[in-house]
Amino acid sequence: MPTSDLYLDYDMLRATRDNIRQVADLMERPCQAMAEAEGSAMGVARLVGRMDDFGDEWEYGISQLREFAEQAAAALDEVIHAFDSIDEELAGSLEQGGSGDGGVIEA
């Protein structure tokens, strides 16, 4: 029986995807808090402007990280799906005794 040198730990890949999604979800609350923070609560005029600027920049940066985390999780979903499809196609070929095309499997 042929063996493959390629191994994908699906559980680890799914756990990584889920962890990335959790990071994205965790960023939601601090991002919202910074969006709602008002520099005027600082009391000192110079500090008000700096706090507003910081809040805007921080909110933007965190929202970008959240977006990238969501995209990374979606990409891992695609990897899982692609390998599942290849596994199913390979299993089908092996059950049929090979396709006679030299073992080439199109992904």
N, CA, C and O atoms as CSV, one atom per row, in Angstrom:
chain,resi,resn,atom,element,x,y,z
A,1,MET,N,N,0.845,-1.177,0.000
A,1,MET,CA,C,0.000,0.000,0.000
A,1,MET,C,C,0.893,1.245,0.000
A,1,MET,O,O,1.815,1.329,0.811
A,2,PRO,N,N,0.642,2.214,-0.892
A,2,PRO,CA,C,1.458,3.419,-0.961
A,2,PRO,C,C,1.290,4.265,0.309
A,2,PRO,O,O,0.220,4.298,0.918
A,3,THR,N,N,2.351,4.929,0.678
A,3,THR,CA,C,2.289,5.840,1.821
A,3,THR,C,C,2.660,7.236,1.364
A,3,THR,O,O,3.245,7.420,0.297
A,4,SER,N,N,2.320,8.200,2.168
A,4,SER,CA,C,2.604,9.588,1.834
A,4,SER,C,C,3.503,10.202,2.896
A,4,SER,O,O,3.389,9.888,4.080
A,5,ASP,N,N,4.388,11.072,2.463
A,5,ASP,CA,C,5.232,11.808,3.389
A,5,ASP,C,C,4.531,13.066,3.883
A,5,ASP,O,O,5.047,13.764,4.756
A,6,LEU,N,N,3.378,13.352,3.339
A,6,LEU,CA,C,2.640,14.550,3.700
A,6,LEU,C,C,1.616,14.209,4.775
A,6,LEU,O,O,0.790,13.310,4.615
A,7,TYR,N,N,1.695,14.948,5.865
A,7,TYR,CA,C,0.756,14.728,6.965
A,7,TYR,C,C,0.266,16.087,7.442
A,7,TYR,O,O,1.063,17.008,7.623
A,8,LEU,N,N,-1.015,16.213,7.641
A,8,LEU,CA,C,-1.602,17.444,8.138
A,8,LEU,C,C,-2.358,17.125,9.416
A,8,LEU,O,O,-3.265,16.293,9.415
A,9,ASP,N,N,-1.994,17.773,10.483
A,9,ASP,CA,C,-2.664,17.594,11.770
A,9,ASP,C,C,-3.901,18.497,11.786
A,9,ASP,O,O,-3.829,19.670,12.152
A,10,TYR,N,N,-5.037,17.920,11.380
A,10,TYR,CA,C,-6.275,18.689,11.283
A,10,TYR,C,C,-6.694,19.283,12.620
A,10,TYR,O,O,-7.159,20.422,12.680
A,11,ASP,N,N,-6.529,18.510,13.695
A,11,ASP,CA,C,-6.920,19.024,15.008
A,11,ASP,C,C,-6.109,20.262,15.372
A,11,ASP,O,O,-6.656,21.241,15.880
A,12,MET,N,N,-4.807,20.217,15.112
A,12,MET,CA,C,-3.956,21.367,15.418
A,12,MET,C,C,-4.307,22.556,14.531
A,12,MET,O,O,-4.323,23.695,14.997
A,13,LEU,N,N,-4.585,22.298,13.264
A,13,LEU,CA,C,-4.944,23.374,12.352
A,13,LEU,C,C,-6.265,24.018,12.775
A,13,LEU,O,O,-6.389,25.243,12.773
A,14,ARG,N,N,-7.237,23.205,13.131
A,14,ARG,CA,C,-8.523,23.748,13.597
A,14,ARG,C,C,-8.356,24.508,14.910
A,14,ARG,O,O,-8.974,25.555,15.100
A,15,ALA,N,N,-7.522,23.988,15.821
A,15,ALA,CA,C,-7.282,24.672,17.099
A,15,ALA,C,C,-6.618,26.033,16.854
A,15,ALA,O,O,-6.962,27.022,17.501
A,16,THR,N,N,-5.674,26.073,15.923
A,16,THR,CA,C,-5.015,27.336,15.588
A,16,THR,C,C,-6.015,28.319,15.014
A,16,THR,O,O,-6.026,29.492,15.388
A,17,ARG,N,N,-6.855,27.844,14.106
A,17,ARG,CA,C,-7.893,28.700,13.525
A,17,ARG,C,C,-8.815,29.239,14.604
A,17,ARG,O,O,-9.136,30.428,14.611
A,18,ASP,N,N,-9.245,28.373,15.516
A,18,ASP,CA,C,-10.139,28.802,16.593
A,18,ASP,C,C,-9.466,29.806,17.524
A,18,ASP,O,O,-10.103,30.757,17.978
A,19,ASN,N,N,-8.179,29.597,17.811
A,19,ASN,CA,C,-7.441,30.540,18.655
A,19,ASN,C,C,-7.333,31.908,17.988
A,19,ASN,O,O,-7.465,32.941,18.644
A,20,ILE,N,N,-7.091,31.904,16.682
A,20,ILE,CA,C,-7.014,33.172,15.953
A,20,ILE,C,C,-8.360,33.882,16.004
A,20,ILE,O,O,-8.415,35.099,16.181
A,21,ARG,N,N,-9.433,33.135,15.852
A,21,ARG,CA,C,-10.767,33.749,15.935
A,21,ARG,C,C,-11.028,34.306,17.332
A,21,ARG,O,O,-11.650,35.359,17.475
A,22,GLN,N,N,-10.557,33.607,18.359
A,22,GLN,CA,C,-10.726,34.103,19.725
A,22,GLN,C,C,-9.972,35.415,19.920
A,22,GLN,O,O,-10.474,36.332,20.569
A,23,VAL,N,N,-8.770,35.505,19.359
A,23,VAL,CA,C,-7.996,36.739,19.450
A,23,VAL,C,C,-8.783,37.875,18.790
A,23,VAL,O,O,-8.876,38.975,19.333
A,24,ALA,N,N,-9.335,37.598,17.635
A,24,ALA,CA,C,-10.125,38.616,16.934
A,24,ALA,C,C,-11.313,39.046,17.781
A,24,ALA,O,O,-11.613,40.237,17.868
A,25,ASP,N,N,-11.990,38.094,18.403
A,25,ASP,CA,C,-13.133,38.424,19.251
A,25,ASP,C,C,-12.709,39.198,20.496
A,25,ASP,O,O,-13.412,40.112,20.926
A,26,LEU,N,N,-11.563,38.838,21.078
A,26,LEU,CA,C,-11.067,39.538,22.261
A,26,LEU,C,C,-10.744,40.999,21.966
A,26,LEU,O,O,-10.833,41.850,22.852
A,27,MET,N,N,-10.377,41.283,20.742
A,27,MET,CA,C,-10.024,42.650,20.373
A,27,MET,C,C,-11.245,43.549,20.244
A,27,MET,O,O,-11.121,44.774,20.255
A,28,GLU,N,N,-12.399,42.958,20.125
A,28,GLU,CA,C,-13.624,43.737,19.921
A,28,GLU,C,C,-13.882,44.700,21.086
A,28,GLU,O,O,-14.165,45.877,20.862
A,29,ARG,N,N,-13.788,44.214,22.313
A,29,ARG,CA,C,-14.114,45.042,23.473
A,29,ARG,C,C,-13.141,46.214,23.651
A,29,ARG,O,O,-13.596,47.349,23.795
A,30,PRO,N,N,-11.797,45.980,23.647
A,30,PRO,CA,C,-10.916,47.137,23.793
A,30,PRO,C,C,-11.026,48.116,22.633
A,30,PRO,O,O,-10.855,49.322,22.816
A,31,CYS,N,N,-11.306,47.609,21.460
A,31,CYS,CA,C,-11.475,48.484,20.304
A,31,CYS,C,C,-12.684,49.394,20.509
A,31,CYS,O,O,-12.619,50.595,20.245
A,32,GLN,N,N,-13.773,48.819,20.976
A,32,GLN,CA,C,-14.982,49.600,21.236
A,32,GLN,C,C,-14.751,50.600,22.367
A,32,GLN,O,O,-15.226,51.734,22.301
A,33,ALA,N,N,-14.016,50.181,23.412
A,33,ALA,CA,C,-13.731,51.074,24.534
A,33,ALA,C,C,-12.923,52.283,24.079
A,33,ALA,O,O,-13.193,53.404,24.508
A,34,MET,N,N,-11.946,52.069,23.226
A,34,MET,CA,C,-11.148,53.195,22.738
A,34,MET,C,C,-11.972,54.095,21.827
A,34,MET,O,O,-11.770,55.309,21.803
A,35,ALA,N,N,-12.889,53.514,21.086
A,35,ALA,CA,C,-13.743,54.326,20.211
A,35,ALA,C,C,-14.645,55.234,21.047
A,35,ALA,O,O,-14.978,56.343,20.629
A,36,GLU,N,N,-15.034,54.760,22.222
A,36,GLU,CA,C,-15.940,55.524,23.076
A,36,GLU,C,C,-15.218,56.457,24.039
A,36,GLU,O,O,-15.851,57.329,24.634
A,37,ALA,N,N,-13.910,56.294,24.206
A,37,ALA,CA,C,-13.149,57.141,25.122
A,37,ALA,C,C,-13.120,58.569,24.592
A,37,ALA,O,O,-12.884,58.803,23.407
A,38,GLU,N,N,-13.364,59.520,25.492
A,38,GLU,CA,C,-13.361,60.924,25.106
A,38,GLU,C,C,-12.217,61.631,25.793
A,38,GLU,O,O,-12.053,61.557,27.011
A,39,GLY,N,N,-11.440,62.309,25.000
A,39,GLY,CA,C,-10.318,63.054,25.538
A,39,GLY,C,C,-10.750,64.127,26.518
A,39,GLY,O,O,-9.994,64.488,27.420
A,40,SER,N,N,-11.959,64.637,26.351
A,40,SER,CA,C,-12.445,65.704,27.231
A,40,SER,C,C,-12.536,65.254,28.683
A,40,SER,O,O,-12.563,66.085,29.591
A,41,ALA,N,N,-12.582,63.956,28.905
A,41,ALA,CA,C,-12.628,63.439,30.274
A,41,ALA,C,C,-11.300,63.638,30.995
A,41,ALA,O,O,-11.240,63.516,32.218
A,42,MET,N,N,-10.233,63.943,30.255
A,42,MET,CA,C,-8.918,64.148,30.842
A,42,MET,C,C,-8.812,65.491,31.555
A,42,MET,O,O,-8.042,65.635,32.504
A,43,GLY,N,N,-9.574,66.459,31.104
A,43,GLY,CA,C,-9.609,67.756,31.780
A,43,GLY,C,C,-8.579,68.764,31.294
A,43,GLY,O,O,-8.891,69.953,31.230
A,44,VAL,N,N,-7.394,68.355,30.956
A,44,VAL,CA,C,-6.341,69.273,30.522
A,44,VAL,C,C,-6.415,69.385,28.998
A,44,VAL,O,O,-6.384,68.377,28.293
A,45,ALA,N,N,-6.513,70.614,28.498
A,45,ALA,CA,C,-6.744,70.838,27.064
A,45,ALA,C,C,-5.707,70.132,26.194
A,45,ALA,O,O,-6.068,69.497,25.203
A,46,ARG,N,N,-4.452,70.230,26.541
A,46,ARG,CA,C,-3.407,69.620,25.716
A,46,ARG,C,C,-3.539,68.099,25.738
A,46,ARG,O,O,-3.313,67.437,24.725
A,47,LEU,N,N,-3.897,67.560,26.873
A,47,LEU,CA,C,-4.055,66.120,27.018
A,47,LEU,C,C,-5.298,65.617,26.271
A,47,LEU,O,O,-5.323,64.486,25.786
A,48,VAL,N,N,-6.313,66.458,26.185
A,48,VAL,CA,C,-7.540,66.088,25.475
A,48,VAL,C,C,-7.231,65.720,24.031
A,48,VAL,O,O,-7.633,64.655,23.563
A,49,GLY,N,N,-6.530,66.580,23.331
A,49,GLY,CA,C,-6.195,66.332,21.927
A,49,GLY,C,C,-5.322,65.107,21.749
A,49,GLY,O,O,-5.522,64.316,20.827
A,50,ARG,N,N,-4.351,64.958,22.641
A,50,ARG,CA,C,-3.450,63.806,22.536
A,50,ARG,C,C,-4.207,62.510,22.795
A,50,ARG,O,O,-3.970,61.502,22.129
A,51,MET,N,N,-5.113,62.538,23.759
A,51,MET,CA,C,-5.896,61.334,24.069
A,51,MET,C,C,-6.823,60.983,22.912
A,51,MET,O,O,-6.971,59.812,22.561
A,52,ASP,N,N,-7.438,61.988,22.330
A,52,ASP,CA,C,-8.311,61.731,21.172
A,52,ASP,C,C,-7.522,61.127,20.013
A,52,ASP,O,O,-7.971,60.173,19.378
A,53,ASP,N,N,-6.342,61.691,19.742
A,53,ASP,CA,C,-5.503,61.165,18.662
A,53,ASP,C,C,-5.076,59.730,18.957
A,53,ASP,O,O,-5.153,58.856,18.094
A,54,PHE,N,N,-4.625,59.504,20.193
A,54,PHE,CA,C,-4.204,58.163,20.575
A,54,PHE,C,C,-5.354,57.170,20.436
A,54,PHE,O,O,-5.173,56.077,19.899
A,55,GLY,N,N,-6.528,57.549,20.915
A,55,GLY,CA,C,-7.695,56.670,20.832
A,55,GLY,C,C,-8.037,56.315,19.400
A,55,GLY,O,O,-8.341,55.163,19.091
A,56,ASP,N,N,-7.985,57.308,18.529
A,56,ASP,CA,C,-8.295,57.054,17.113
A,56,ASP,C,C,-7.277,56.109,16.488
A,56,ASP,O,O,-7.640,55.171,15.778
A,57,GLU,N,N,-5.999,56.365,16.759
A,57,GLU,CA,C,-4.946,55.523,16.184
A,57,GLU,C,C,-5.006,54.104,16.754
A,57,GLU,O,O,-4.840,53.124,16.028
A,58,TRP,N,N,-5.242,54.012,18.046
A,58,TRP,CA,C,-5.293,52.705,18.686
A,58,TRP,C,C,-6.486,51.912,18.170
A,58,TRP,O,O,-6.374,50.720,17.885
A,59,GLU,N,N,-7.615,52.574,18.055
A,59,GLU,CA,C,-8.810,51.897,17.531
A,59,GLU,C,C,-8.560,51.393,16.116
A,59,GLU,O,O,-8.934,50.270,15.779
A,60,TYR,N,N,-7.923,52.225,15.285
A,60,TYR,CA,C,-7.634,51.824,13.904
A,60,TYR,C,C,-6.688,50.617,13.880
A,60,TYR,O,O,-6.926,49.649,13.159
A,61,GLY,N,N,-5.611,50.687,14.676
A,61,GLY,CA,C,-4.638,49.598,14.704
A,61,GLY,C,C,-5.250,48.290,15.176
A,61,GLY,O,O,-5.018,47.240,14.576
A,62,ILE,N,N,-6.023,48.348,16.237
A,62,ILE,CA,C,-6.653,47.135,16.764
A,62,ILE,C,C,-7.684,46.594,15.778
A,62,ILE,O,O,-7.802,45.380,15.610
A,63,SER,N,N,-8.423,47.477,15.131
A,63,SER,CA,C,-9.411,46.992,14.156
A,63,SER,C,C,-8.708,46.329,12.978
A,63,SER,O,O,-9.224,45.360,12.420
A,64,GLN,N,N,-7.531,46.839,12.587
A,64,GLN,CA,C,-6.759,46.205,11.520
A,64,GLN,C,C,-6.282,44.816,11.952
A,64,GLN,O,O,-6.368,43.859,11.182
A,65,LEU,N,N,-5.779,44.708,13.185
A,65,LEU,CA,C,-5.351,43.400,13.695
A,65,LEU,C,C,-6.513,42.417,13.725
A,65,LEU,O,O,-6.357,41.246,13.380
A,66,ARG,N,N,-7.670,42.898,14.138
A,66,ARG,CA,C,-8.858,42.042,14.183
A,66,ARG,C,C,-9.224,41.559,12.779
A,66,ARG,O,O,-9.540,40.386,12.579
A,67,GLU,N,N,-9.177,42.469,11.820
A,67,GLU,CA,C,-9.490,42.103,10.435
A,67,GLU,C,C,-8.489,41.076,9.903
A,67,GLU,O,O,-8.877,40.104,9.256
A,68,PHE,N,N,-7.206,41.294,10.177
A,68,PHE,CA,C,-6.182,40.353,9.712
A,68,PHE,C,C,-6.353,38.990,10.372
A,68,PHE,O,O,-6.152,37.960,9.729
A,69,ALA,N,N,-6.725,38.978,11.653
A,69,ALA,CA,C,-6.956,37.709,12.352
A,69,ALA,C,C,-8.126,36.963,11.721
A,69,ALA,O,O,-8.062,35.747,11.543
A,70,GLU,N,N,-9.195,37.684,11.381
A,70,GLU,CA,C,-10.345,37.052,10.734
A,70,GLU,C,C,-9.956,36.488,9.363
A,70,GLU,O,O,-10.400,35.404,8.985
A,71,GLN,N,N,-9.130,37.227,8.625
A,71,GLN,CA,C,-8.680,36.754,7.317
A,71,GLN,C,C,-7.789,35.522,7.454
A,71,GLN,O,O,-7.870,34.599,6.644
A,72,ALA,N,N,-6.942,35.512,8.481
A,72,ALA,CA,C,-6.066,34.347,8.710
A,72,ALA,C,C,-6.907,33.122,9.050
A,72,ALA,O,O,-6.627,32.025,8.567
A,73,ALA,N,N,-7.935,33.301,9.878
A,73,ALA,CA,C,-8.811,32.183,10.233
A,73,ALA,C,C,-9.543,31.669,8.993
A,73,ALA,O,O,-9.685,30.459,8.815
A,74,ALA,N,N,-10.002,32.572,8.144
A,74,ALA,CA,C,-10.680,32.168,6.910
A,74,ALA,C,C,-9.714,31.424,5.985
A,74,ALA,O,O,-10.102,30.454,5.333
A,75,ALA,N,N,-8.470,31.872,5.928
A,75,ALA,CA,C,-7.474,31.195,5.097
A,75,ALA,C,C,-7.218,29.781,5.613
A,75,ALA,O,O,-7.065,28.852,4.821
A,76,LEU,N,N,-7.170,29.612,6.939
A,76,LEU,CA,C,-6.991,28.272,7.504
A,76,LEU,C,C,-8.189,27.383,7.182
A,76,LEU,O,O,-8.027,26.184,6.955
A,77,ASP,N,N,-9.381,27.957,7.161
A,77,ASP,CA,C,-10.559,27.189,6.740
A,77,ASP,C,C,-10.394,26.690,5.309
A,77,ASP,O,O,-10.747,25.552,4.996
A,78,GLU,N,N,-9.857,27.544,4.442
A,78,GLU,CA,C,-9.640,27.146,3.047
A,78,GLU,C,C,-8.600,26.039,2.943
A,78,GLU,O,O,-8.750,25.121,2.136
A,79,VAL,N,N,-7.550,26.118,3.749
A,79,VAL,CA,C,-6.519,25.069,3.755
A,79,VAL,C,C,-7.139,23.745,4.181
A,79,VAL,O,O,-6.914,22.714,3.547
A,80,ILE,N,N,-7.914,23.777,5.246
A,80,ILE,CA,C,-8.578,22.560,5.731
A,80,ILE,C,C,-9.476,21.983,4.639
A,80,ILE,O,O,-9.450,20.779,4.385
A,81,HIS,N,N,-10.263,22.832,3.999
A,81,HIS,CA,C,-11.170,22.379,2.940
A,81,HIS,C,C,-10.390,21.788,1.765
A,81,HIS,O,O,-10.770,20.751,1.220
A,82,ALA,N,N,-9.305,22.448,1.381
A,82,ALA,CA,C,-8.507,21.956,0.245
A,82,ALA,C,C,-7.914,20.587,0.556
A,82,ALA,O,O,-7.956,19.690,-0.285
A,83,PHE,N,N,-7.362,20.418,1.758
A,83,PHE,CA,C,-6.787,19.125,2.101
A,83,PHE,C,C,-7.864,18.055,2.250
A,83,PHE,O,O,-7.641,16.898,1.895
A,84,ASP,N,N,-9.028,18.435,2.773
A,84,ASP,CA,C,-10.140,17.469,2.835
A,84,ASP,C,C,-10.510,16.986,1.433
A,84,ASP,O,O,-10.718,15.792,1.214
A,85,SER,N,N,-10.588,17.917,0.494
A,85,SER,CA,C,-10.938,17.565,-0.881
A,85,SER,C,C,-9.887,16.648,-1.499
A,85,SER,O,O,-10.221,15.667,-2.164
A,86,ILE,N,N,-8.607,16.977,-1.274
A,86,ILE,CA,C,-7.528,16.145,-1.812
A,86,ILE,C,C,-7.579,14.752,-1.187
A,86,ILE,O,O,-7.416,13.750,-1.882
A,87,ASP,N,N,-7.806,14.691,0.131
A,87,ASP,CA,C,-7.912,13.396,0.809
A,87,ASP,C,C,-9.046,12.556,0.230
A,87,ASP,O,O,-8.881,11.360,-0.009
A,88,GLU,N,N,-10.193,13.186,0.006
A,88,GLU,CA,C,-11.336,12.461,-0.545
A,88,GLU,C,C,-11.043,11.966,-1.957
A,88,GLU,O,O,-11.385,10.837,-2.309
A,89,GLU,N,N,-10.413,12.808,-2.758
A,89,GLU,CA,C,-10.085,12.417,-4.129
A,89,GLU,C,C,-9.063,11.282,-4.128
A,89,GLU,O,O,-9.186,10.331,-4.900
A,90,LEU,N,N,-8.063,11.382,-3.268
A,90,LEU,CA,C,-7.048,10.340,-3.167
A,90,LEU,C,C,-7.667,9.033,-2.687
A,90,LEU,O,O,-7.361,7.968,-3.223
A,91,ALA,N,N,-8.525,9.105,-1.692
A,91,ALA,CA,C,-9.187,7.897,-1.197
A,91,ALA,C,C,-10.029,7.262,-2.292
A,91,ALA,O,O,-10.042,6.039,-2.438
A,92,GLY,N,N,-10.731,8.082,-3.059
A,92,GLY,CA,C,-11.530,7.563,-4.166
A,92,GLY,C,C,-10.675,6.876,-5.210
A,92,GLY,O,O,-11.045,5.824,-5.733
A,93,SER,N,N,-9.516,7.479,-5.517
A,93,SER,CA,C,-8.605,6.869,-6.493
A,93,SER,C,C,-8.072,5.538,-5.990
A,93,SER,O,O,-7.985,4.567,-6.741
A,94,LEU,N,N,-7.719,5.501,-4.716
A,94,LEU,CA,C,-7.181,4.268,-4.149
A,94,LEU,C,C,-8.237,3.163,-4.106
A,94,LEU,O,O,-7.928,1.992,-4.326
A,95,GLU,N,N,-9.477,3.542,-3.824
A,95,GLU,CA,C,-10.560,2.552,-3.796
A,95,GLU,C,C,-10.819,1.980,-5.182
A,95,GLU,O,O,-11.203,0.818,-5.316
A,96,GLN,N,N,-10.609,2.799,-6.219
A,96,GLN,CA,C,-10.820,2.354,-7.599
A,96,GLN,C,C,-9.583,1.661,-8.156
A,96,GLN,O,O,-9.576,1.233,-9.310
A,97,GLY,N,N,-8.544,1.549,-7.346
A,97,GLY,CA,C,-7.333,0.888,-7.817
A,97,GLY,C,C,-6.464,1.775,-8.671
A,97,GLY,O,O,-5.670,1.276,-9.469
A,98,GLY,N,N,-6.594,3.074,-8.526
A,98,GLY,CA,C,-5.767,3.987,-9.301
A,98,GLY,C,C,-6.498,4.399,-10.564
A,98,GLY,O,O,-7.387,3.691,-11.037
A,99,SER,N,N,-6.124,5.537,-11.104
A,99,SER,CA,C,-6.793,6.036,-12.281
A,99,SER,C,C,-6.065,5.763,-13.577
A,99,SER,O,O,-6.579,6.038,-14.661
A,100,GLY,N,N,-4.819,5.198,-13.457
A,100,GLY,CA,C,-4.068,4.905,-14.661
A,100,GLY,C,C,-3.387,6.126,-15.241
A,100,GLY,O,O,-2.853,6.058,-16.348
A,101,ASP,N,N,-3.390,7.252,-14.521
A,101,ASP,CA,C,-2.738,8.458,-15.034
A,101,ASP,C,C,-1.433,8.753,-14.325
A,101,ASP,O,O,-0.993,9.901,-14.282
A,102,GLY,N,N,-0.808,7.722,-13.765
A,102,GLY,CA,C,0.470,7.917,-13.102
A,102,GLY,C,C,0.334,8.449,-11.696
A,102,GLY,O,O,1.312,8.902,-11.101
A,103,GLY,N,N,-0.870,8.397,-11.161
A,103,GLY,CA,C,-1.068,8.853,-9.786
A,103,GLY,C,C,-1.214,10.350,-9.645
A,103,GLY,O,O,-1.112,10.881,-8.539
A,104,VAL,N,N,-1.450,11.042,-10.749
A,104,VAL,CA,C,-1.593,12.494,-10.691
A,104,VAL,C,C,-2.999,12.822,-10.192
A,104,VAL,O,O,-3.995,12.332,-10.724
A,105,ILE,N,N,-3.054,13.649,-9.175
A,105,ILE,CA,C,-4.327,14.079,-8.607
A,105,ILE,C,C,-4.439,15.578,-8.792
A,105,ILE,O,O,-3.561,16.331,-8.372
A,106,GLU,N,N,-5.496,15.998,-9.409
A,106,GLU,CA,C,-5.709,17.429,-9.610
A,106,GLU,C,C,-6.426,18.001,-8.399
A,106,GLU,O,O,-7.422,17.450,-7.930
A,107,ALA,N,N,-5.899,19.122,-7.900
A,107,ALA,CA,C,-6.501,19.782,-6.732
A,107,ALA,C,C,-7.414,20.885,-7.160
A,107,ALA,O,O,-8.011,21.554,-6.317
